[in-house]
Amino acid sequence: MTAGFILNELLSIANPEKATFLQRFFKTGPGQYAEGDVFLGIVVPLVRNVAKANRQTPLAELEQLIESEYHEARLCALLILAEQFKKATPDERKTLFAFYLDHTTRINNWDLVDVTCPHVVGTYLIDKDRSILYRLAESRNLWEQRIAVVSTIVFIRRGEFRDTLAFVELLKGHPHDLMHKALGWMLREIGKKDRHTLTEWLEAHATELPRTTLRYAIEHYPEPQRLYFLKKKREC
């Protein structure tokens, strides 16, 4: 269970044709949000299989893996971290949480964030001070900001919406579409848990939201309500 062994496992199932597609899909070209990222062309379920088979990998080895140029190697390291978190003691969880936040510069694409931060960051902070999320939200790093927002899905599922709505207020003017989508996704999750709360909030704030955020937020509303909020946005 070394970084080298895991990387060799990933290289053995690499798919160059799929890698070419993923390079385009994840915007790795010059000036794009994932400029320079390198893909092996491995679908997430296969990376998960490798992660589960190597879940006992020590942090020193995961650190090497998360520094890899290969996207799937970084994903595998983060998935192993999430696997370890499930059965960790409180002290071990603290260490894993710190490790995750110490490596946010390598958690540098939306899929790396979305499939891992709820299981480590969000879960760890359920019963703790959440000020670290506000520091991440105010970062100049898009991925740290997305970690802050997406981690709150854990709170939403527990009926806690305050942090999510605070981040929507803070980041609604963000220039990047990936943040607009993340905010809309979390608002939609609030609606799944408590449609009334989301509707009341949208009545007061829909006109302030980026159009993408609003469209994501109301995706599961009946058509008349969707049209109502979209018209409200157009007329503002």
N, C-alpha and C positions, 0 to 999 in steps of 0.2 A: 504494500500500500504506500508506494512512493509516488511523487509527482511524475517521475519518469515512466513508471509502470502505467499510470493512468493515462498519460499522454499517448503512450504507445497503443493502449486500448482504443483510444479515440481515433488515432491515425489509422488504425486497422479497419475502421468502419466509415472512414471519410468518403464523401461522394462529391467528386469535383464538379459534376454537372449541377447538383443541388447547391454547391457552394457558390457557383456563378449567379444563380438565381437569388440566393440570400444576400450576396454582396449588393445587389441592386435593391432588393426589398428593404434592407436595413440602412440604406442611404450611406454607403461607405465612400462615395466619390469625393473629389476635391470640393471643399466648402460645405459639404453636407454634414449632418449632425453626428454621423459615425465615421467621419473621414479616417481612412487608413485601417479600419478594423478588418481582420482577416478571418474568413470562415472556412471550416472544414466540410460543411455541407451535411451535418448530422441533425436529424430531427430531434426535438426535445424529449420525446419518450425514450429514445435510445440513450441520450445523455443521462436521463434519470436512471436508467438501468445500470449504467456504469457507476453513477454516484451511489446507488444503493448497495452495489456490490463492494464498494470501497468506503463505506460510511465510517470506518474506524481510522481513517487517515489522519495523522497528527497535524496540528496547525502549522508546524514548520513546513510540512510538505504542501499543505493547501496554500501557503503563502507563495511558494514557487509556482504553483498552478495558476493562481490568480494573477500572477505577473506575466503569464503567457501572452504571446501575440495572438493566439487563437481564441476566438470568441467562445467556442464550445468548451475549451479548457477552463476559461473563467467561469462559465455557466456551471460546469461540473463542480468546481471548487465551492461555489455558492450553494449548490444543491446539497453537497455533502455537509456543509455547514448547517443548513436547514434540517437535514436528517439528524445530525448530532444534537441539535437544539431540542428536538422532541423528547429525548430521554435524559437530558442533562440535569444535573443538580442546580440549585440556585446559583451557587458560585461559578459553576461551569457555564451557565447561561450568561452570566455577567461577562465572562471572558469572551464568549462567542459573539455577544453583542458588541463589545469593544472592538474585536477583530473586524467585524463587518464594517463598522464606522471608520476604522482606520484605513480601510481599503476602498473608499468610495470613488477614488479616482480611477479604479479599475472596474467599477460597476457602471460601465459607461455606455449602456444602451438600454432602451426601454424594457426589453424582455428580461434582461438581467435584473433590473429593478423589480419588475412586476411579479415575477414568479418566486422571488425570495424575500423581499423586505417585509411583507406581512408576517411571514413565519419566524423571522428573527427580530426585527425592530419592533413591529407592531405588537407581537405577542409579548415580548419582554417588557414593554411599557404599559401593559394593561393596568397594572396596579402601582405604577411608579410616576414620578415627576416627568412630564412630557416636554419640558422646556427645550430639550435637545432637538425636538422636531421643529420648533420655531426657529432655532438657529439654522437648521438645515434649510428651512423654507426661505430664509432670508439670505442664503448663500448666493453667490454668482454662478454656481455650478448647476446646470439644468438637471443633472441626474440626482444631485443631493436634494434639490427641490422636489423632484418627482418621488424620491424615497419618502420625504416628509408627508406628501399628499397620499400616496398609495398605501403607506403603512396604516393610515387611519381606517382602512376597510375593516380591520379587526375591531376597532371601537364601534364602527357603524353596526356591525352584526350583533353587538351587545346593546344596541339602542342608544349609543353615545354619539351625538352629532356635533358637539360644540367645536372640537378641534378641526374637523373637516370644513365646517362653514367658515371658521376663522381663516383657514388657508385659501378658501375660495375668494374671500374678501381681499386677502393679501395679494393673491397672485392673478386675479382676474384681468389685470392689465399686462400680463406677461406677453412678450413678443413671439413666443414659440408655440406653434400649433400642437406640439406634443404635450405641452402643459395645459392648453385648452381642452384637449381630449381627456387628460387625466382628471381635471376638475369636473368635467361633465360626467365621467364615469363614476366618480365618487358621489356626485349628486344623484345620479341614477340609482346607486346602491342605497342611498338614504330613502329614495322613493320606494324601493322594494321593501324596505323595513317599515316605513311609516309614510305612506303617500300623503296624508294630510299635512304633516310637517313640511314636506318638500313643497307642496302646492302653496301653502301659506308663505313660505320663504320666497318662492318664485314670484308670487304676486308683488312682493316688495322689491325684488332684486333682478328679475328677468331682463329688464332693459339694460342693466349694467354689464351683462355677461357677453363674452365673445359669442358669435353665432354658433361656432362649433360646440362650445360648452353647453349652450342652451339646447342644441339639437340632441346631444348625447343625454342630457338630463331628462328630457321629456320623451325619450325613445319609446317607453312602454306605456305612455299615456294614450287614452282613446283619441282617435283622430280629431274630434272637435276641440278637445283641450289642447292638443298639439298646435292646431291652427290658431287657437286663441293666443297662446304664448308667442308664437312666431309673428303673428300680426302685431302684438303688443311691442315686440322688439323692433319691427320694421317702422312703426309709427313713432318711436321715441326720438 
